[in-house]
Amino acid sequence: MPPGTGRIPAGTLGRHQHADCNRRGLCSHGRGQCGNSMKTLYTNGSIHTLRSPEETFRCLGVEDGRITWLADAEPADAAGWERVDLEQGHVFPALTDSHLHLLYSIVLAASSFPICQVREGRLWPDTLAGVEQSIRAWCRENPRQKLMVANGYVTSAVAQKRLPTRQELDDWTGGRKAVVYNIDGHSSAMSTALMRALKIPEEGHDGIFSGEAHEFIQGRVTGLIAASVSPRLLAQGIARFTDECARYGIGRVCALDGNEDVDSDWLTAALAFIARRMEIDVRLFPQYTSPEKAERFFRLQAVPRMGGCGAWELDGSVGSHSAAFDIPYKDRDDTGHCYRSREFIHTRLARAIANGVQFSCHAIGSAAIRQILGLYKELLPRDTVDGAPLHRIDHCEFPCREEVETLKTLPLAVTVQPGFSWLDKRYLKSYEHFLTPEVIGRQIPLRELAEAGVCLCGSSDSPVQSIDPYAQMLGMVDYYLPDQSLTPWQALCSYTVNPARMLGELADTGTLEPGKEASFFVTDRDLTAAAPGELADTRARYTVVRGRRLQPHAGTVSELLRLLLRRPKKI
């Protein structure tokens, strides 16, 4: 069937009677809105295929989770089809968040609280006294909680420009186990009780961790946090995450998970079990430098993958002074450094490429970007297979000119989070406080790379930021470097067409065409032409994944048990 055209196949099935939907709580009988029948016709809307900025249709046919039909008028022989009135809504392919941490997104949402928040146009608290006030208040309200987990701390916004010490946390929490995470996730502060639980010597230590000292103990920290999460809180965390995805039109996420500093890493194994049964699609990148550890998950994947952050962080972040640059930070005589040697990366990357394993790694500063790009340039084959998954660089925030030119020549995907720089420019101010104007001006040139055909993939890095994709798209169309801003169309492609290309799944997803998955969302506005303010306020009316409309979740233990009994799928 030629793309964008076609008729409904001969013969129709009887009208779906909703009995199964009612029993499982999937829809309201008689409303015709579930999209769960074997044949469904969506009409009276604008179906944006995303094969071009302009191509739209008025009607969309879905059968057994696949798109069967696109046209501008209803077919004459569709009497037996379930009809869904789009009410002039706009339909787009379901979005993909190409870089988040699923375990943290579920567990931290269920077990932590945010320290710093934007209030009346500024970040609060902005002093350690205000931080103390927030922590003491939480402890009063949660007297039975033995572990306090606080996230979203903004070092650059606090007047003292540091995290609290362990002695301060001991005082403020009454001696509890406690951890405070900087907003970028690359530094933290721990109380004495938590350090003892992790068997970290506290003598002479202020409890503030950054660089490798922070990065390579997170498996142990996460294990303690997860142990405090009850089945009820886990159910609520999964429900909250899935409902947020549906609210934003997200149908698929790339989960960068796994901790190499623990032997068995049962948490990631448990996460994989859950992810295979979630309603949204998950693509797992096991964060191990040990190929043997990563290979345990390959049988669960349609395409083997490894890497991401965690053990594959080649440097840290700007806000934690651990991103690796060529020139010193503005406020200290230090450039940061790369965590891994060239030889260490070379051995593992060469093995991954030779074995057809999709590889991903974190690189923020110019030195780390140069390190991984040089290895990709040396090891990637000259002839690439059309439609194959693309190896990745995650973040790639501050490349030098030479690395920008190299990016244009290699078959790579770059996962970006411009929503963070948008937030930083207005509220966090970490770039302004910690980087020279020269380095700030080196931020990744989005428009230049997009126009050169580089596969830019939008992402949230949740829980560093909300999974809200429109906050990231706002950061793209209203970029820190204005002349490198993307168009709304380019921003939308970074969450649809480009991730499908990056995953090697463009033949099945990324655009709306007959034969592809019926995964899409409906919204009130045309995102290909939205103004920045309109883009930022976008929400989905509802989201459909493989023909089934996602419904709100209760977050109960019984709901969690039903999820665990579902048939597994590839991740």
C-alpha positions as CSV (number, residue, x, y, z in Angstrom):
1,M,0.0,0.0,0.0
2,P,1.6,3.4,-1.0
3,P,2.3,5.6,2.0
4,G,-0.5,7.9,3.0
5,T,-3.1,6.2,0.9
6,G,-5.2,3.1,0.9
7,R,-8.6,1.6,1.5
8,I,-10.0,-0.3,4.4
9,P,-9.4,-4.0,3.7
10,A,-12.4,-5.9,2.3
11,G,-14.7,-7.2,4.9
12,T,-15.3,-5.7,8.4
13,L,-15.7,-7.2,11.8
14,G,-18.6,-6.6,14.1
15,R,-18.8,-3.6,16.4
16,H,-16.8,-3.9,19.6
17,Q,-19.2,-4.3,22.5
18,H,-16.9,-3.0,25.3
19,A,-17.5,-6.1,27.5
20,D,-13.8,-6.8,28.0
21,C,-13.0,-3.2,28.4
22,N,-15.6,-2.8,31.2
23,R,-14.4,-5.8,33.0
24,R,-10.8,-4.6,33.0
25,G,-11.7,-0.9,33.5
26,L,-10.3,0.2,30.2
27,C,-13.1,2.5,29.0
28,S,-16.5,3.8,29.6
29,H,-19.2,1.8,27.6
30,G,-20.9,3.8,24.9
31,R,-18.5,6.7,24.7
32,G,-16.6,5.3,21.7
33,Q,-13.3,6.7,23.0
34,C,-11.3,3.7,24.0
35,G,-9.7,2.9,20.7
36,N,-9.6,-0.7,22.0
37,S,-11.7,-2.4,19.3
38,M,-10.2,-4.6,16.6
39,K,-11.0,-1.9,14.1
40,T,-11.2,1.8,15.0
41,L,-11.7,4.8,12.8
42,Y,-10.5,8.2,14.1
43,T,-12.1,11.0,12.3
44,N,-12.6,14.8,12.2
45,G,-9.0,15.8,13.1
46,S,-5.6,16.6,11.6
47,I,-3.4,13.5,11.4
48,H,0.2,14.7,11.2
49,T,2.2,11.9,9.6
50,L,5.6,13.8,10.2
51,R,6.9,12.6,6.9
52,S,7.0,16.3,6.1
53,P,5.9,19.4,8.0
54,E,2.8,19.8,5.8
55,E,1.4,16.3,5.3
56,T,-1.9,15.8,7.1
57,F,-5.0,13.6,6.8
58,R,-8.5,13.9,8.3
59,C,-9.1,10.2,9.1
60,L,-7.0,7.3,10.5
61,G,-7.9,3.6,10.5
62,V,-6.4,1.3,13.1
63,E,-6.7,-2.5,13.3
64,D,-5.1,-4.8,15.8
65,G,-2.7,-2.1,17.0
66,R,-1.6,-1.1,13.4
67,I,-2.4,1.8,11.2
68,T,-4.3,0.4,8.2
69,W,-5.6,3.5,6.5
70,L,-5.1,7.3,6.1
71,A,-7.4,9.6,4.1
72,D,-9.2,12.9,4.1
73,A,-12.7,11.4,4.0
74,E,-14.4,8.6,5.8
75,P,-14.7,5.3,3.7
76,A,-18.0,4.3,2.5
77,D,-17.8,0.7,3.9
78,A,-16.8,1.5,7.5
79,A,-20.2,0.9,9.1
80,G,-18.8,-1.8,11.5
81,W,-15.9,0.2,12.7
82,E,-15.6,1.8,16.2
83,R,-15.6,5.5,15.5
84,V,-13.6,8.1,17.6
85,D,-14.4,11.8,17.0
86,L,-11.1,13.7,17.3
87,E,-13.1,16.9,17.7
88,Q,-10.7,18.9,15.5
89,G,-7.7,17.7,17.5
90,H,-4.2,17.3,16.2
91,V,-2.7,13.8,16.1
92,F,1.0,13.1,16.2
93,P,3.2,10.0,16.6
94,A,3.8,9.0,20.2
95,L,6.8,10.7,21.6
96,T,10.0,9.0,22.8
97,D,12.1,10.2,25.7
98,S,15.6,9.0,24.6
99,H,17.4,9.4,27.9
100,L,16.0,8.9,31.4
101,H,16.7,6.8,34.4
102,L,13.6,4.6,35.0
103,L,14.4,3.2,38.4
104,Y,15.2,6.6,39.9
105,S,12.2,8.2,38.1
106,I,9.9,5.6,39.8
107,V,11.6,5.2,43.1
108,L,12.6,8.8,43.8
109,A,9.2,10.0,42.9
110,A,7.8,7.7,45.5
111,S,10.3,8.2,48.2
112,S,11.8,11.7,48.0
113,F,11.0,15.4,48.1
114,P,12.3,18.4,46.2
115,I,14.4,20.9,48.1
116,C,14.6,23.8,45.6
117,Q,11.6,25.0,43.6
118,V,10.8,28.1,41.5
119,R,8.5,30.5,43.5
120,E,7.4,33.9,42.2
121,G,10.1,33.9,39.5
122,R,13.0,32.8,41.7
123,L,14.5,29.7,43.2
124,W,13.8,29.0,46.9
125,P,15.5,28.3,49.2
126,D,18.5,30.3,48.2
127,T,20.4,30.0,51.5
128,L,21.5,27.1,53.7
129,A,19.2,28.5,56.4
130,G,16.3,28.0,54.0
131,V,17.5,24.5,53.2
132,E,17.6,23.8,57.0
133,Q,14.1,25.0,57.3
134,S,12.8,22.8,54.6
135,I,14.6,19.7,55.9
136,R,13.4,20.2,59.5
137,A,9.9,20.7,58.3
138,W,10.0,17.4,56.3
139,C,11.4,15.6,59.4
140,R,8.5,16.9,61.6
141,E,6.0,15.8,59.0
142,N,7.5,12.3,58.6
143,P,8.6,11.2,62.1
144,R,8.6,7.5,61.2
145,Q,10.8,7.8,58.1
146,K,14.2,6.5,58.9
147,L,15.7,7.7,55.6
148,M,15.4,11.2,54.2
149,V,16.0,11.6,50.4
150,A,15.9,15.1,49.1
151,N,16.5,16.0,45.4
152,G,16.6,19.1,43.2
153,Y,19.2,20.9,45.3
154,V,20.7,23.8,43.3
155,T,24.2,24.5,44.5
156,S,24.6,27.5,42.2
157,A,21.4,29.2,43.6
158,V,22.3,28.8,47.2
159,A,24.3,31.8,48.6
160,Q,27.0,29.5,50.1
161,K,27.5,27.7,46.8
162,R,27.8,24.3,48.4
163,L,25.8,21.3,49.6
164,P,25.2,20.9,53.4
165,T,27.8,19.0,55.3
166,R,27.2,15.7,57.1
167,Q,27.4,17.5,60.4
168,E,24.7,19.9,59.3
169,L,22.5,17.1,58.1
170,D,23.0,15.2,61.3
171,D,21.7,18.3,63.2
172,W,18.8,19.1,60.9
173,T,17.5,15.5,60.7
174,G,18.1,14.4,64.3
175,G,20.7,11.8,63.3
176,R,18.7,10.0,60.5
177,K,20.1,8.5,57.4
178,A,19.9,11.3,54.9
179,V,21.0,12.1,51.4
180,V,20.6,15.4,49.4
181,Y,21.1,15.2,45.6
182,N,22.3,18.2,43.6
183,I,19.8,18.9,40.7
184,D,22.2,17.5,38.1
185,G,22.5,14.2,39.9
186,H,26.3,14.4,39.9
187,S,27.0,15.4,43.5
188,S,25.4,14.7,46.9
189,A,25.6,15.2,50.6
190,M,25.1,12.4,53.2
191,S,24.6,12.3,56.9
192,T,26.9,10.3,59.2
193,A,24.3,7.6,59.7
194,L,24.0,7.0,55.9
195,M,27.8,6.9,55.5
196,R,28.0,4.3,58.2
197,A,25.3,2.2,56.6
198,L,27.2,2.3,53.4
199,K,30.5,1.5,55.2
200,I,32.1,4.8,54.1
201,P,34.6,6.1,56.6
202,E,33.4,9.4,58.0
203,E,36.6,10.5,59.8
204,G,37.8,13.7,58.2
205,H,35.0,13.6,55.6
206,D,32.5,16.4,55.3
207,G,29.9,14.2,53.7
208,I,29.9,16.0,50.4
209,F,30.5,13.7,47.4
210,S,31.3,14.6,43.8
211,G,33.2,13.2,40.8
212,E,34.0,9.5,40.9
213,A,33.4,9.5,44.7
214,H,29.8,10.3,44.0
215,E,29.2,8.5,40.7
216,F,30.5,5.0,41.6
217,I,28.7,4.4,44.9
218,Q,25.2,5.0,43.6
219,G,24.2,1.4,43.4
220,R,24.7,1.0,47.2
221,V,22.8,4.2,47.8
222,T,19.9,3.2,45.5
223,G,19.7,-0.2,47.2
224,L,19.1,1.5,50.6
225,I,16.5,3.9,49.1
226,A,14.7,1.0,47.3
227,A,14.6,-1.0,50.5
228,S,12.6,1.8,52.1
229,V,10.0,1.7,49.4
230,S,6.9,-0.4,50.2
231,P,4.8,-2.2,47.6
232,R,2.2,0.5,47.9
233,L,4.8,3.3,47.2
234,L,6.2,1.2,44.3
235,A,2.7,0.9,42.8
236,Q,2.2,4.6,43.2
237,G,5.5,5.4,41.6
238,I,4.8,3.2,38.5
239,A,1.3,4.6,38.2
240,R,2.5,8.2,38.5
241,F,5.2,7.7,35.9
242,T,2.9,6.0,33.4
243,D,0.2,8.6,33.8
244,E,2.7,11.4,33.3
245,C,3.8,9.7,30.1
246,A,0.2,9.5,28.9
247,R,-0.4,13.2,29.9
248,Y,2.5,14.3,27.7
249,G,2.0,11.9,24.7
250,I,5.0,9.7,25.5
251,G,4.7,6.1,24.3
252,R,8.3,5.0,24.6
253,V,11.3,5.7,26.9
254,C,15.0,4.8,26.7
255,A,15.9,3.6,30.3
256,L,19.5,4.1,31.2
257,D,19.8,1.9,34.3
258,G,22.2,-0.3,36.1
259,N,24.7,0.1,38.9
260,E,28.1,-1.6,38.6
261,D,29.2,-0.9,42.2
262,V,27.0,-3.7,43.5
263,D,27.6,-7.4,42.8
264,S,24.2,-8.8,41.9
265,D,22.4,-5.5,41.0
266,W,19.0,-7.2,41.7
267,L,17.3,-3.8,41.5
268,T,18.0,-3.5,37.7
269,A,16.9,-7.1,37.2
270,A,13.7,-6.3,39.0
271,L,13.3,-3.1,37.0
272,A,13.7,-5.1,33.8
273,F,11.0,-7.5,34.9
274,I,8.6,-4.5,35.5
275,A,9.6,-2.6,32.4
276,R,8.8,-5.6,30.2
277,R,5.2,-5.4,31.4
278,M,4.6,-1.7,31.5
279,E,2.0,-0.2,29.1
280,I,4.5,2.2,27.6
281,D,7.4,0.8,25.7
282,V,10.8,0.7,27.3
283,R,14.2,0.3,25.6
284,L,16.8,-0.6,28.3
285,F,20.5,0.5,28.1
286,P,22.3,-1.5,30.9
287,Q,24.8,0.8,32.4
288,Y,27.7,-1.6,32.9
289,T,31.3,-1.5,31.7
290,S,31.4,-5.2,32.2
291,P,30.2,-6.8,28.9
292,E,29.3,-10.0,30.9
293,K,26.9,-8.0,33.1
294,A,25.3,-6.3,30.2
295,E,24.9,-9.5,28.3
296,R,22.6,-10.9,30.9
297,F,19.9,-8.5,29.5
298,F,20.5,-9.1,25.8
299,R,17.9,-12.0,25.6
300,L,15.3,-9.5,26.8
301,Q,16.1,-7.0,24.0
302,A,15.2,-7.0,20.3
303,V,18.5,-5.1,19.9
304,P,21.4,-5.6,22.4
305,R,22.4,-2.4,24.1
306,M,24.8,-1.2,26.8
307,G,26.1,2.0,28.3
308,G,24.5,5.3,29.3
309,C,25.4,7.1,32.5
310,G,26.5,5.5,35.8
311,A,29.6,3.5,35.1
312,W,29.7,4.9,31.6
313,E,29.9,8.6,32.7
314,L,33.1,9.9,31.1
315,D,32.9,13.0,33.2
316,G,30.4,14.7,35.5
317,S,28.4,18.0,35.2
318,V,28.9,21.8,35.3
319,G,26.9,22.3,38.4
320,S,29.0,19.8,40.3
321,H,32.3,21.2,38.8
322,S,33.0,17.7,37.4
323,A,32.5,18.1,33.7
324,A,35.9,17.8,31.9
325,F,37.0,20.9,30.0
326,D,40.2,22.1,28.4
327,I,40.2,25.4,30.3
328,P,39.6,26.0,34.0
329,Y,36.2,26.8,35.6
330,K,35.5,30.4,36.1
331,D,35.4,30.1,39.9
332,R,38.3,27.7,40.5
333,D,41.7,26.7,39.1
334,D,40.4,23.3,37.9
335,T,39.4,21.9,34.5
336,G,37.7,18.7,35.7
337,H,38.9,15.4,34.3
338,C,37.8,12.4,32.4
339,Y,36.9,9.4,34.6
340,R,38.0,6.7,32.2
341,S,41.2,6.1,30.3
342,R,41.2,5.9,26.5
343,E,42.4,2.3,26.7
344,F,39.6,1.3,29.1
345,I,36.9,2.7,26.7
346,H,38.6,1.4,23.5
347,T,38.5,-2.2,24.6
348,R,34.8,-2.2,25.5
349,L,33.6,0.0,22.7
350,A,35.5,-2.1,20.1
351,R,33.8,-5.3,21.5
352,A,30.4,-3.7,21.4
353,I,30.7,-2.5,17.8
354,A,32.1,-5.9,16.7
355,N,29.2,-7.7,18.3
356,G,26.4,-5.4,17.1
357,V,25.7,-3.9,20.5
358,Q,24.3,-0.4,20.4
359,F,26.5,1.7,22.7
360,S,25.8,4.9,24.6
361,C,27.8,7.1,27.0
362,H,27.7,10.3,29.0
363,A,30.0,13.2,27.9
364,I,29.3,16.8,28.8
365,G,32.6,18.8,28.8
366,S,34.8,19.3,25.7
367,A,37.6,16.9,26.9
368,A,35.2,14.0,27.5
369,I,33.4,14.7,24.1
370,R,36.8,14.7,22.3
371,Q,37.7,11.4,24.0
372,I,34.7,9.4,22.9
373,L,34.4,11.0,19.5
374,G,38.0,10.2,18.7
375,L,37.3,6.5,19.5
376,Y,34.1,6.5,17.5
377,K,36.0,7.9,14.6
378,E,38.6,5.2,14.8
379,L,36.3,2.2,15.5
380,L,33.1,2.8,13.6
381,P,32.9,0.9,10.2
382,R,33.0,3.1,7.1
383,D,30.0,1.3,5.6
384,T,26.9,1.5,7.8
385,V,23.7,-0.6,7.4
386,D,20.7,1.5,6.4
387,G,18.1,1.5,9.2
388,A,20.5,0.0,11.8
389,P,20.5,1.4,15.4
390,L,22.9,4.4,15.9
391,H,25.5,4.5,18.6
392,R,25.1,7.5,20.9
393,I,26.7,10.3,22.8
394,D,24.5,11.5,25.7
395,H,24.4,15.2,26.6
396,C,27.3,16.4,24.4
397,E,26.8,19.9,25.9
398,F,30.1,21.7,25.2
399,P,31.9,20.4,22.1
400,C,34.7,22.4,20.5
401,R,34.6,23.4,16.8
402,E,36.6,20.3,15.8
403,E,34.2,18.0,17.5
404,V,31.2,19.7,15.9
405,E,32.7,19.1,12.5
406,T,33.4,15.4,13.4
407,L,29.9,14.9,14.6
408,K,28.6,15.9,11.1
409,T,30.6,13.0,9.5
410,L,29.8,10.1,11.8
411,P,26.7,7.9,12.0
412,L,25.8,8.8,15.6
413,A,22.9,10.0,17.6
414,V,23.2,12.7,20.2
415,T,20.7,12.8,23.1
416,V,20.2,16.4,24.3
417,Q,18.3,18.1,27.1
418,P,18.1,21.8,26.1
419,G,15.4,22.4,28.7
420,F,18.1,22.3,31.3
421,S,20.1,25.1,29.7
422,W,16.8,27.1,29.3
423,L,16.2,26.7,33.1
424,D,19.9,27.4,33.9
425,K,19.9,30.7,31.9
426,R,16.9,32.0,33.9
427,Y,17.0,30.4,37.3
428,L,19.9,28.0,38.1
429,K,22.8,30.2,36.8
430,S,25.3,27.4,37.1
431,Y,26.8,28.3,33.7
432,E,27.0,31.9,34.5
433,H,28.6,31.3,37.9
434,F,31.0,28.5,37.0
435,L,31.9,28.8,33.2
436,T,33.7,31.5,31.3
437,P,31.8,33.3,28.5
438,E,34.0,31.4,26.0
439,V,32.9,28.0,27.2
440,I,29.2,29.1,27.5
441,G,29.4,30.1,23.8
442,R,30.5,26.6,22.9
443,Q,27.2,25.0,23.8
444,I,26.1,22.4,21.3
445,P,25.0,24.2,18.1
446,L,21.6,22.6,17.7
447,R,20.5,24.2,14.4
448,E,23.8,23.7,12.7
449,L,23.8,20.0,13.6
450,A,20.2,19.5,12.7
451,E,20.7,21.1,9.3
452,A,23.7,18.9,8.7
453,G,21.5,15.8,9.3
454,V,22.8,14.8,12.7
455,C,20.3,12.7,14.6
456,L,19.4,14.9,17.6
457,C,17.1,13.1,20.1
458,G,15.3,15.0,22.8
459,S,15.2,13.7,26.3
460,S,14.6,14.7,29.9
461,D,17.3,12.9,31.9
462,S,14.5,12.3,34.5
463,P,14.6,12.5,37.5
464,V,17.1,15.4,36.9
465,Q,14.2,17.1,35.2
466,S,10.5,16.4,34.7
467,I,9.7,14.0,31.8
468,D,7.7,16.9,30.3
469,P,8.9,16.8,26.6
470,Y,7.5,20.3,25.9
471,A,9.9,21.8,28.4
472,Q,12.7,20.3,26.4
473,M,11.2,21.5,23.1
474,L,10.9,25.0,24.6
475,G,14.6,24.9,25.3
476,M,15.2,23.9,21.7
477,V,13.1,26.6,20.0
478,D,14.1,29.3,22.6
479,Y,17.7,28.1,23.0
480,Y,20.4,29.5,25.2
481,L,22.3,30.5,22.0
482,P,19.4,32.1,20.1
483,D,20.9,31.7,16.6
484,Q,21.1,28.0,17.2
485,S,17.4,27.6,18.1
486,L,15.4,24.9,16.3
487,T,12.1,25.3,14.5
488,P,9.1,23.7,16.2
489,W,9.2,21.0,13.4
490,Q,12.8,20.1,14.2
491,A,12.0,20.0,17.9
492,L,9.1,17.7,17.3
493,C,11.2,15.4,15.1
494,S,13.7,15.1,18.0
495,Y,11.0,13.3,20.0
496,T,9.5,11.2,17.1
497,V,11.3,10.5,13.8
498,N,14.9,10.8,15.2
499,P,14.5,8.5,18.2
500,A,13.0,5.9,15.9
501,R,16.0,6.2,13.6
502,M,18.4,6.1,16.6
503,L,16.8,2.8,17.8
504,G,16.7,1.3,14.4
505,E,12.9,1.2,14.6
506,L,11.9,3.8,11.9
507,A,10.3,1.1,9.8
508,D,7.8,0.6,12.5
509,T,7.5,3.8,14.5
510,G,8.3,7.6,14.4
511,T,5.8,8.5,11.7
512,L,2.1,7.7,11.1
513,E,1.9,5.5,8.0
514,P,-0.1,2.4,7.0
515,G,1.6,-0.7,8.4
516,K,3.3,1.1,11.3
517,E,2.4,0.9,15.0
518,A,-0.7,2.8,16.0
519,S,1.0,4.7,18.7
520,F,0.0,8.4,18.8
521,F,-1.4,11.2,20.9
522,V,-4.1,13.8,20.5
523,T,-3.6,17.4,21.4
524,D,-5.4,20.7,20.9
525,R,-2.7,22.5,18.9
526,D,-0.6,22.1,15.9
527,L,2.9,21.6,17.3
528,T,4.6,22.0,14.0
529,A,3.8,25.8,14.1
530,A,3.4,26.5,17.8
531,A,4.8,29.6,19.4
532,P,7.3,28.9,22.3
533,G,4.7,29.7,25.0
534,E,2.1,27.4,23.3
535,L,4.6,24.6,23.0
536,A,5.5,24.8,26.7
537,D,1.9,24.5,27.8
538,T,1.0,21.5,25.6
539,R,-0.6,18.5,27.1
540,A,-2.1,15.4,25.4
541,R,-5.9,14.8,25.5
542,Y,-5.0,11.2,25.5
543,T,-2.3,8.8,24.3
544,V,-2.7,5.6,22.3
545,V,0.0,2.9,22.4
546,R,-0.3,0.1,19.8
547,G,-3.9,0.8,19.3
548,R,-4.9,0.9,23.0
549,R,-5.7,4.2,24.8
550,L,-3.8,4.6,28.1
551,Q,-6.1,5.0,31.0
552,P,-5.5,6.7,34.4
553,H,-4.1,4.4,37.1
554,A,-5.1,4.0,40.7
555,G,-1.6,3.2,42.0
556,T,-2.8,0.3,44.2
557,V,-1.0,-2.9,45.2
558,S,-3.6,-5.0,43.3
559,E,-3.0,-2.9,40.2
560,L,0.7,-3.6,40.6
561,L,0.1,-7.3,40.9
562,R,-2.0,-7.3,37.7
563,L,0.9,-5.5,36.0
564,L,3.4,-8.2,37.1
565,L,1.2,-10.9,35.6
566,R,1.1,-9.4,32.1
567,R,2.8,-11.0,29.2
568,P,6.3,-9.7,28.8
569,K,7.6,-7.9,25.8
570,K,11.0,-6.9,24.5
571,I,12.9,-4.0,26.1
